[in-house]
Amino acid sequence: MEGQEIATVTVVGTGIIGASWTCLFLAHGLNVVATDIRDGAAADLDTLVDRFWPSLPETVLSTPRRGTLRFAADLEAACAGTDFVQENAIERLDAKIDLMCRIDAATPPGVIIASSSSAISVTDMQSACAHPGRVVLGHPFNPPHLIPLVELVGGARTDENALDRAEHFYTRLGKVPIRLKKEIYGHVANRLQAALFREAIHMLESGVASAEDIDRAVTEGPGLRWALMGPLLTYRLAGGEKGMRGFWDMFAPMQEKLWGELGAPLPDAGLQARVTEAVEHCYAGRSVQALAKERDRQLRQVLAVKAPNTSD
């Protein structure tokens, strides 16, 4: 089945990520069958989709073609007759292996089964499947209905064609897939985030700056460039006309010293408590929902600025 033939998507697991995916699929005219084992999941999903809908990118909202949403408590019923599966359930290896086996058994032949897993390998997830070749990673960045990135990789038994078809489908939805050449724990973007987070914690623990000022150092500094280009291109421009060679000529000694001094804190219980207290103190008085709403409003503006200019 090619990407253009996909009309119905099954969303397995309807928490924040699953609901955000659901919102995006519906907004592109796809019909969604959602399933989740939690009590009250159907009502919660309706609430989340309604909350997310106004924050969809303007380019999506300007062409309204909302698909239909149906909730099925039974996993097998939700997978029967579907054209694509997006799994977003618990991040626990044993549960994930069992769930993917059940999805594989209930889903029509040839249908892609994509997982949003943040860290579990596809090789492990597909290990009990009768048709492992169609199981892929389709890891979004939160919130999926806004952030374009999708990380794609297969496991040891994934067919290359399955990755090609998944990439085609996600691209059709306005996503920007990246293809990993091999599996790695945490994929690409979360590893980059973790490196920055670790150093932020190190500086917070060392008393270099407050949690709020460490965040400002990103949002008012390199974060502005990172919305437009990644760290490698950023440093290529820093090298001037000589590009990366020029960068190394000028900054290799500084980089060597910086890399040698980067911290390596461990997230034990004591560190977690200290960081939690510092962060909550800095951002007290604003609810998570209010912060997320403001984040999504600003993300829409950034996406609008980054959109290709077709007026020329």
Stockholm file with secondary structure:
# STOCKHOLM 1.0

chainA/1-312         MEGQEIATVTVVGTGIIGASWTCLFLAHGLNVVATDIRDGAAADLDTLVDRFWPSLPETVLSTPRRGTLRFAADLEAACAGTDFVQENAIERLDAKIDLMCRIDAATPPGVIIASSSSAISVTDMQSACAHPGRVVLGHPFNPPHLIPLVELVGGARTDENALDRAEHFYTRLGKVPIRLKKEIYGHVANRLQAALFREAIHMLESGVASAEDIDRAVTEGPGLRWALMGPLLTYRLAGGEKGMRGFWDMFAPMQEKLWGELGAPLPDAGLQARVTEAVEHCYAGRSVQALAKERDRQLRQVLAVKAPNTSD
#=GR chainA/1-312 SS CCGGGCCEEEEECCSHHHHHHHHHHHHTTCEEEEECSSTTHHHHHHHHHHHHGGGSCHHHHTSCCCCCEEECSSHHHHHTTCSEEEECCCCCHHHHHHHHHHHHHHSCTTCEEEECCSSCCHHHHTTTCSSGGGEEEEEECSSTTTCCEEEEEECTTCCHHHHHHHHHHHHHTTCEEEECSSCCTTTTHHHHHHHHHHHHHHHHHTTSSCHHHHHHHHHTTHHHHHTTSCHHHHHHHHTGGGHHHHHHHHHHHHHHHHHHHCCCCCCCHHHHHHHHHHHHHHTTTSCHHHHHHHHHHHHHHHHHHHSCCCCC
#=GC SS_cons         CCGGGCCEEEEECCSHHHHHHHHHHHHTTCEEEEECSSTTHHHHHHHHHHHHGGGSCHHHHTSCCCCCEEECSSHHHHHTTCSEEEECCCCCHHHHHHHHHHHHHHSCTTCEEEECCSSCCHHHHTTTCSSGGGEEEEEECSSTTTCCEEEEEECTTCCHHHHHHHHHHHHHTTCEEEECSSCCTTTTHHHHHHHHHHHHHHHHHTTSSCHHHHHHHHHTTHHHHHTTSCHHHHHHHHTGGGHHHHHHHHHHHHHHHHHHHCCCCCCCHHHHHHHHHHHHHHTTTSCHHHHHHHHHHHHHHHHHHHSCCCCC
//
